[in-house]
């Protein structure tokens, strides 16, 4: 991951994602660039990333992007509240930075 030090304001946190679509960031924060999400290296499986109707490999049109353990993705969005995650089973922790 490359973090741009010219960005003076950013937010970061972790979020437990379950088998129900889970909003990653609930804070009212306007992004300059977007959000970087990483799945915990010790996770038991992928977290599927998408919008509020994201599914975990069960419905082609709404299946999210599979983010496997230890992998990361950057999504260029203005409002990080539009990003959701879901698991196939259990609870998995993801970490994110909003810039």
C-alpha positions as CSV (number, residue, x, y, z in Angstrom):
1,X,0.0,0.0,0.0
2,X,1.2,3.5,-0.8
3,X,0.0,6.2,1.5
4,X,0.1,9.8,0.1
5,X,1.6,12.0,2.8
6,X,0.4,15.1,1.1
7,X,-3.1,14.3,2.3
8,X,-3.5,16.1,5.6
9,X,-6.8,14.7,6.7
10,X,-7.7,11.1,6.7
11,X,-9.7,8.6,8.8
12,X,-9.0,5.0,9.7
13,X,-10.6,2.1,11.5
14,X,-11.4,-1.6,11.6
15,X,-14.8,-3.1,11.0
16,X,-16.2,-6.5,11.8
17,X,-18.1,-7.8,8.7
18,X,-20.7,-10.5,9.0
19,X,-23.1,-12.5,6.7
20,X,-25.3,-9.4,6.5
21,X,-24.3,-6.5,4.4
22,X,-22.2,-4.3,6.7
23,X,-21.5,-0.6,6.1
24,X,-17.8,-0.1,6.5
25,X,-17.6,3.6,7.4
26,X,-20.6,5.4,9.0
27,X,-18.9,8.7,9.6
28,X,-19.8,11.8,7.5
29,X,-16.3,12.2,5.8
30,X,-15.7,13.5,2.4
31,X,-12.9,11.8,0.6
32,X,-10.3,13.6,-1.5
33,X,-9.1,10.3,-3.1
34,X,-11.1,7.3,-1.8
35,X,-10.9,4.3,0.6
36,X,-8.3,1.6,0.9
37,X,-9.6,-1.7,2.4
38,X,-7.5,-4.6,3.5
39,X,-8.8,-8.0,4.7
40,X,-7.1,-9.3,7.9
41,X,-4.2,-11.6,7.0
42,X,-5.6,-14.2,9.4
43,X,-9.2,-14.1,8.1
44,X,-11.0,-17.3,7.5
45,X,-12.1,-16.3,4.0
46,X,-13.0,-13.5,1.7
47,X,-15.0,-10.4,2.4
48,X,-17.1,-9.4,-0.6
49,X,-17.0,-5.6,-1.2
50,X,-19.8,-3.7,-2.9
51,X,-22.8,-1.4,-2.3
52,X,-25.7,-1.8,0.1
53,X,-27.2,-4.8,-1.7
54,X,-23.9,-6.8,-1.9
55,X,-24.0,-10.6,-1.7
56,X,-21.3,-13.2,-1.0
57,X,-21.2,-15.3,-4.1
58,X,-24.8,-16.2,-4.1
59,X,-26.4,-13.9,-6.7
60,X,-24.4,-13.0,-9.8
61,X,-25.8,-9.5,-10.3
62,X,-25.1,-8.4,-6.8
63,X,-22.1,-10.4,-5.8
64,X,-19.3,-8.2,-4.4
65,X,-15.7,-8.1,-5.2
66,X,-14.0,-10.9,-3.3
67,X,-11.2,-9.5,-1.1
68,X,-9.2,-12.5,0.1
69,X,-7.2,-12.6,3.4
70,X,-4.2,-10.2,3.3
71,X,-5.4,-8.5,0.1
72,X,-6.3,-4.9,-0.3
73,X,-8.3,-2.8,-2.7
74,X,-8.5,1.0,-3.3
75,X,-11.9,2.4,-4.4
76,X,-12.1,6.0,-5.6
77,X,-15.2,7.4,-3.9
78,X,-16.2,10.7,-2.5
79,X,-18.4,9.3,0.2
80,X,-17.0,6.1,2.0
81,X,-20.5,5.4,3.5
82,X,-21.5,3.8,0.1
83,X,-19.1,0.9,0.6
84,X,-20.4,-2.4,2.2
85,X,-18.9,-5.8,2.9
86,X,-20.4,-9.2,3.6
87,X,-19.0,-12.6,4.4
88,X,-20.0,-16.1,3.4
89,X,-20.1,-17.2,7.0
90,X,-18.9,-15.9,10.4
91,X,-17.3,-12.6,11.2
92,X,-14.2,-11.2,9.5
93,X,-12.3,-8.0,10.4
94,X,-11.3,-5.6,7.7
95,X,-9.2,-2.4,8.1
96,X,-9.5,0.8,6.1
97,X,-8.0,4.2,5.5
98,X,-10.2,7.0,4.0
99,X,-8.2,9.7,2.3
